[in-house]
């Protein structure tokens, strides 16, 4: 599914897809490119070293990323996960399996809203 998602996201105009293996790696990627524009973050909840919940909380606590669109893509079977992710600041939640095209459309919508807002 990750490969299909990466292909779908590569079709979003003016967006370069960067992949990180964990929440900690995602933060490192974001910090390593301080001048780069980050359009959005798509995260799973279950990752090594830092889960998606912690990643969302850290992003929302950082003024630089406080308004950054965050989409969760998760196979979590915990029925509380979608609400918890939204309470922490996720903008959208997709339960696996999902349509990569639907996630791409949501990403495009959130990026456009951020540009307009």
C-alpha positions as CSV (number, residue, x, y, z in Angstrom):
1,X,0.0,0.0,0.0
2,X,2.9,2.4,0.7
3,X,4.1,2.2,-2.8
4,X,0.6,2.8,-4.2
5,X,0.3,5.8,-1.9
6,X,3.7,7.2,-3.0
7,X,2.7,6.8,-6.6
8,X,-0.7,8.6,-6.0
9,X,1.0,11.4,-4.1
10,X,3.6,11.9,-6.8
11,X,0.7,13.1,-9.0
12,X,0.0,16.1,-6.8
13,X,1.3,19.1,-8.6
14,X,4.3,20.8,-7.1
15,X,4.7,18.2,-4.3
16,X,7.8,16.2,-3.7
17,X,7.2,13.1,-1.6
18,X,9.7,12.4,1.2
19,X,9.5,9.1,3.1
20,X,10.5,8.5,6.7
21,X,10.6,5.1,8.5
22,X,9.4,6.4,11.9
23,X,8.0,9.5,13.6
24,X,11.6,10.3,14.8
25,X,12.9,10.1,11.3
26,X,10.0,12.3,10.1
27,X,11.0,15.0,12.6
28,X,14.6,14.7,11.5
29,X,13.7,15.1,7.9
30,X,11.6,18.2,8.7
31,X,14.4,19.7,10.8
32,X,17.1,18.9,8.3
33,X,15.5,21.2,5.7
34,X,14.7,24.4,7.6
35,X,14.2,26.5,4.5
36,X,12.1,23.9,2.7
37,X,8.3,24.3,2.4
38,X,6.4,21.4,3.8
39,X,2.9,21.1,2.4
40,X,1.6,18.3,4.7
41,X,2.5,15.2,6.7
42,X,1.0,11.8,6.2
43,X,1.6,9.4,9.0
44,X,0.8,5.9,10.2
45,X,0.1,5.5,13.9
46,X,2.2,2.4,14.5
47,X,5.8,3.1,13.8
48,X,9.1,2.3,15.6
49,X,10.8,4.8,17.9
50,X,8.0,7.3,17.9
51,X,4.4,6.5,17.1
52,X,2.0,8.7,15.0
53,X,0.2,10.1,18.0
54,X,3.5,11.4,19.4
55,X,4.5,12.8,16.0
56,X,1.2,14.6,15.7
57,X,1.6,16.1,19.2
58,X,5.2,17.2,18.6
59,X,4.2,18.8,15.3
60,X,1.3,20.7,16.8
61,X,3.5,21.9,19.7
62,X,6.0,23.4,17.3
63,X,4.8,26.8,16.0
64,X,6.4,26.2,12.6
65,X,4.2,23.1,12.1
66,X,1.1,24.1,14.1
67,X,-1.1,24.6,11.0
68,X,0.6,22.0,8.8
69,X,-2.1,19.6,7.4
70,X,-1.7,16.1,8.9
71,X,-3.3,13.0,7.5
72,X,-3.3,9.7,9.4
73,X,-3.3,6.5,7.4
74,X,-3.6,3.6,9.9
75,X,-4.5,0.0,10.2
76,X,-5.2,0.4,13.9
77,X,-8.1,-1.7,15.2
78,X,-8.6,0.5,18.3
79,X,-11.9,2.2,17.8
80,X,-10.7,5.3,19.7
81,X,-7.7,5.9,17.4
82,X,-9.5,8.2,14.9
83,X,-10.9,10.4,17.7
84,X,-7.6,10.5,19.5
85,X,-5.7,11.5,16.4
86,X,-8.2,14.3,15.6
87,X,-8.0,15.5,19.2
88,X,-4.2,15.7,18.9
89,X,-4.6,17.7,15.7
90,X,-4.9,15.4,12.7
91,X,-6.9,16.9,9.9
92,X,-8.0,13.6,8.3
93,X,-8.0,9.9,9.2
94,X,-8.0,7.0,6.7
95,X,-8.4,3.4,7.9
96,X,-6.4,0.8,5.9
97,X,-7.2,-0.4,3.4
98,X,-8.2,2.8,1.8
99,X,-8.1,4.3,-1.7
100,X,-4.8,6.1,-2.3
101,X,-6.7,8.3,-4.8
102,X,-9.1,9.4,-2.0
103,X,-6.2,10.2,0.2
104,X,-4.6,12.2,-2.6
105,X,-7.8,14.2,-3.1
106,X,-8.0,15.0,0.6
107,X,-4.4,16.0,0.6
108,X,-4.9,18.3,-2.4
109,X,-8.0,19.8,-0.6
110,X,-6.1,20.5,2.6
111,X,-3.1,22.0,0.8
112,X,-5.5,24.3,-1.1
113,X,-7.3,25.3,2.1
114,X,-3.9,26.1,3.7
115,X,-3.0,28.3,0.7
116,X,-6.4,30.1,0.7
117,X,-6.4,30.5,4.5
